[in-house]
């Protein structure tokens, strides 16, 4: 029996007379709200939180009373298990392996096994999953290496929170196969150490052993490897720091080739290093076009008729190419695995299809160094899923990912419980004007790195979330960075050719240029990372050890400010105009307490660089 919960829809509540009466008695004006009239699929817990307040006892009382009643919603159920087929022994005996003889660190190595005559069987995701590749470093170069276990349910390459142990990474990597097309099974691994790697395929009884060796050269200049969480900070595999400075183009891969090309060209000069993007197409305001292709093959002429057991290889080829192009620019593809803005049926797949889809996606893409996993955009609006579903799905992603990429869950109302052992960081929507305070609150609450992945967009749409000024977009971004968070920009200026936030294309705003300027300031810090200042320096200051201090005044316009150079040190002091992107050095060899003159205008910062 399914009872009402905060995830139950308003429409379902109103369809049950006793539940409807509870709402009409407690808040009779609720059903007159525009959101209630236009969006009966809205979750009741979120609607009550917005209207009554999240901590209002009346909200908790109403939800408790509703929990006593049966929810008539029929949730997707797992399909009956199908008999698991396998290639015949004759087919397996003729299997052939193809692999490169050389590679580079931090570049995916692809191994293909061709099984003649077995195409119809190999396409089954479970059959493919019984085949795996083990890559073992048999002769490494440089320092001694630590072997890291990859237990199911624990983030690969590190502890249960998804971190990566200092000084070590995989010297034995196991990855599972996915079916691509024809008679091909593909396995990929990401070498993180130079040397000779021995590759061995298990699960296929070939006449000749399916094994070979690949010689891995050191990483190319500027290649730092995948990002993980180390000691609470985002860090590349080679130890280089990473500060998420992202943007949003949800449906850019579902646009035509020309729009995708313009998106990549724009990103090349943008300064962003992370892009939030959906795998499934998105149906929402200003984004109603049908996609070129989707992850599943069509099973009929209807808009929701899909062969749930057949992935579309052409779609995934396109997705992989987009991820590669971002990687060439040093940009992480923050892949949104599920979202509610859907008219094709992908938000309501059965649990077995959800599982198979995730396994296929992660097996395909985990070896790309520039990948993050976002389990969902606004997970609470996926009302056919419960918290137990998110736990199951998150653990599948971790199980299938031998690299250990960051993984988070994005909210619309309240943060997902990021204390879960499979969640690497807090991915949060919100913060608003009190951005710095919200970042501190989230870090204290969960004890993990924080990324504000949505906080309002610079633009001119009619929606409140889509018409921030460039100055306010930038101020919120700066405040989050100063408090040690990663931040994600968005832009929603209406244009007939498309809106960046949905389609990509061309950036038409002003904040993105200033974010690129901020990135320069972070990179100029001695260690390339800004952290919140210790107590005594205030909440508007970030530091890089004792060598670098950056204080941001936001919309305030003081005519002077005092800074203190660490005892026994001298420093250069700069006045920075974060809007006009200028840096003026006002002192050198300064020591002790120094009074710095400011121009009495907003958007200023002061930087102290110790000698």
Secondary structure as GFF3:
##gff-version 3
##sequence-region A 1 611
A	DSSP	alpha_helix	10	14	.	.	.	ID=ss1
A	DSSP	alpha_helix	17	26	.	.	.	ID=ss2
A	DSSP	three_ten_helix	30	32	.	.	.	ID=ss3
A	DSSP	alpha_helix	34	38	.	.	.	ID=ss4
A	DSSP	alpha_helix	44	52	.	.	.	ID=ss5
A	DSSP	alpha_helix	57	66	.	.	.	ID=ss6
A	DSSP	alpha_helix	89	93	.	.	.	ID=ss7
A	DSSP	beta_strand	96	99	.	.	.	ID=ss8
A	DSSP	beta_strand	102	104	.	.	.	ID=ss9
A	DSSP	beta_strand	108	114	.	.	.	ID=ss10
A	DSSP	alpha_helix	119	122	.	.	.	ID=ss11
A	DSSP	alpha_helix	125	129	.	.	.	ID=ss12
A	DSSP	beta_strand	132	140	.	.	.	ID=ss13
A	DSSP	beta_strand	172	176	.	.	.	ID=ss14
A	DSSP	beta_strand	178	179	.	.	.	ID=ss15
A	DSSP	beta_strand	184	190	.	.	.	ID=ss16
A	DSSP	beta_strand	195	202	.	.	.	ID=ss17
A	DSSP	beta_strand	211	217	.	.	.	ID=ss18
A	DSSP	beta_strand	227	230	.	.	.	ID=ss19
A	DSSP	beta_strand	233	236	.	.	.	ID=ss20
A	DSSP	beta_strand	245	248	.	.	.	ID=ss21
A	DSSP	three_ten_helix	252	254	.	.	.	ID=ss22
A	DSSP	alpha_helix	257	268	.	.	.	ID=ss23
A	DSSP	beta_strand	274	278	.	.	.	ID=ss24
A	DSSP	beta_strand	296	298	.	.	.	ID=ss25
A	DSSP	beta_strand	306	311	.	.	.	ID=ss26
A	DSSP	alpha_helix	313	328	.	.	.	ID=ss27
A	DSSP	beta_strand	332	336	.	.	.	ID=ss28
A	DSSP	three_ten_helix	346	348	.	.	.	ID=ss29
A	DSSP	alpha_helix	351	365	.	.	.	ID=ss30
A	DSSP	beta_strand	371	374	.	.	.	ID=ss31
A	DSSP	three_ten_helix	379	381	.	.	.	ID=ss32
A	DSSP	alpha_helix	387	400	.	.	.	ID=ss33
A	DSSP	beta_strand	407	408	.	.	.	ID=ss34
A	DSSP	beta_strand	426	429	.	.	.	ID=ss35
A	DSSP	three_ten_helix	432	434	.	.	.	ID=ss36
A	DSSP	alpha_helix	435	446	.	.	.	ID=ss37
A	DSSP	beta_strand	450	454	.	.	.	ID=ss38
A	DSSP	beta_strand	458	459	.	.	.	ID=ss39
A	DSSP	three_ten_helix	464	466	.	.	.	ID=ss40
A	DSSP	alpha_helix	470	482	.	.	.	ID=ss41
A	DSSP	beta_strand	486	488	.	.	.	ID=ss42
A	DSSP	beta_strand	491	492	.	.	.	ID=ss43
A	DSSP	alpha_helix	500	503	.	.	.	ID=ss44
A	DSSP	alpha_helix	511	523	.	.	.	ID=ss45
A	DSSP	beta_strand	531	532	.	.	.	ID=ss46
A	DSSP	beta_strand	541	544	.	.	.	ID=ss47
A	DSSP	beta_strand	548	552	.	.	.	ID=ss48
A	DSSP	beta_strand	560	564	.	.	.	ID=ss49
A	DSSP	beta_strand	571	577	.	.	.	ID=ss50
A	DSSP	beta_strand	582	590	.	.	.	ID=ss51
A	DSSP	beta_strand	593	597	.	.	.	ID=ss52
A	DSSP	beta_strand	604	610	.	.	.	ID=ss53
###
